[in-house]
Amino acid sequence: MGFSGHRRSRAVRVAALACILVVTLLAAGCAKAEPVVVAYVGPSKITQQQLDDAIEGVSTILQEGQSVSRSAIVNTMIHGEIAEQLAADNNIVISDGERDALIKNSNLAGLLNVPKGRPIAYDVADQQIVSDKMGSAAYLAAVANQPVTLNPRFGVLDPNQKTIIADKSASLAEPMSTPTP
């Protein structure tokens, strides 16, 4: 093995170490994300259990043949938490009576009688109440500035609107093409 053989061998070792370093850094970056967390909204967490409960609750008021959009529920939960945090930051007090009055004449009224569904109805109400009290332009600007981190298994989050972007995945894997017969 000559001088160029040693260089090649050294280059292979350096490339292997660089690869290991990249994998380690990627793993460390994912370490903050807990598998049971759907999203981090500022200092708060939305858990998988909360999402499962919300889906179960909303499912109880659906008609036969209808299904729950998991992304829609996650979006509602994220925006409900943002509204709650903005209410606290702006000294806006929201009562259950205000929430109930807003929801009772909507298609979400049935959720008020479902313990696992009521939080979703209240998340929707909170968004409306806080937006009305802050003014819609101020509310939307504040939403855009809220720190939200979505667990990648739920998709990709629009950084300004804080909603899941349809047909986007945070997965590094590409779906396999299906062979044509």
Secondary structure as UniProt FT lines:
FT   HELIX           3..31
FT   TURN            35..36
FT   STRAND          37..41
FT   TURN            42..43
FT   STRAND          44..47
FT   HELIX           48..59
FT   TURN            60..61
FT   TURN            64..65
FT   HELIX           70..89
FT   TURN            90..91
FT   HELIX           96..103
FT   TURN            104..105
FT   TURN            107..108
FT   HELIX           109..113
FT   TURN            115..117
FT   HELIX           118..134
FT   HELIX           136..145
FT   STRAND          148..150
FT   HELIX           152..154
FT   STRAND          156..157
FT   TURN            159..161
FT   STRAND          164..165
FT   TURN            166..167
//
